[in-house]
Amino acid sequence: MARSVNKVASRNRRKKVIKQAKGYYGRRKSTIRAAHDAVMHAKQDAYIGRKLKKRDFRQLWIIRISAAVRTFGVSYSKFMNALKKAGVLLNRKALSEMTIHNKEAFKDLVTQVTK
């Protein structure tokens, strides 16, 4: 008896990879070997990028808070220490948004905490 081959599943698997490689340059978008390799590398980069994004945003928030606090003559580390001692439970993202959109409230917070 002849060996049965599941052509449908293997074709669908290949089609999925080719679909993921859409927009790639040259052979990487059309041949299964090159497309599979390119897609696997792209997935690794995407995974790493999701972790780096968190790092980058935290850096951005710290830079914004530091710049805003320096206008009041306080360093970032002293401000964050004063916040912790005062018991203010605002994260860096909220503080960063406050420096941009609600400058009066941030000014009041800085003056109240650094007394």
N, C-alpha and C positions, 0 to 999 in steps of 0.2 A: 504494500500500500504506500502511496506517495505521502510525503511529509506535508502537512498543512502549514501554511505560512499566514500569519495574521497581517496581511498587507494593509488593511484599513488602519490599524493602530499605528503601524510604523509610518505610514504616509501622514497621518494626523500629527504624529510627533514631529516629523520633519517640517510640516506646514506651520506648526506652532513656532518653531525656531526661526523659520524664514520670515514669518510675520513679525516676530520680535526684532528682527534685523532690518526691518524696513527703514529706509533712509540712510543706511550705511553706504559707504563708497566702494565701488568696484565689485570684486568677487565676494566681498563680505556680506552682500545683501542677497546673493543668488545661489551660491554653492553651499551645500549643507555643512561641509567640513569647516570652511572659513566662517560661515555664519554662526555655527555653534560655538566656535572659539571666541568670536567677537562678542556674542551675547553673554557667554560666561564671564568674560573679563568685564563687560559693562555691568553685569549684576554685582560683581565684587566691588567695583568702584561705587555703585549706588549704595551698597551696604555701608561702605566706609564713609561715604558722603553724608549718610543719615546721622552717623555719630559725630562727624566733624561739624555739622550744622549746629548742634547743641553747643559745642565749644565756641563756635564763632559768635553765636547770638549772646552767650554769656559775656564774652569779651566786649561786644558792642555795648551791652547794657552798662558794664563797668566803666567803659570809656565815657559814656554819656553822663553817668552819675558823677564821675570824677570831674568832668569839665564844668558841670553845673555847680558843684560844691565849691570848687576853687574860686568861683566868683564871690563867694562869701568868706574866703580866706581860710578854708578848712581843707585838709587833705582827705582823700577818699577813705583811707584806713581809719583815721580818727573819727570820721563821720559814721562809718559802719559800726565802730566800737561804741560810739555814743548812742546809736540806734539800739544796739543790743542791750546796753545798760538801761536805757529808758523803757525797754520792753516793747518796742514797736516791732510788730510782726509783718513787715512789708518785704516782699522779695525784690530782687534786683530788677526784674521785668516791670513790676508795678512802679518802682521808683523811677525807672527810666522813662516810662510813659508819663509819669507825673512831671518830670523835668521838661517834657515837650509840650504837653497839652494843658497842664494846670500849674503854671509857674508860681502863682500866688500861694497856693497850698503847699508847694514844695518849699517856698521861701519861709512860710510859717513853720513848717516841719523842721527845717534846718535851724532856725533861730530858737525854737523851743528845745530841741535836742542838745544844742551846743552851749546852753547856758551854764 
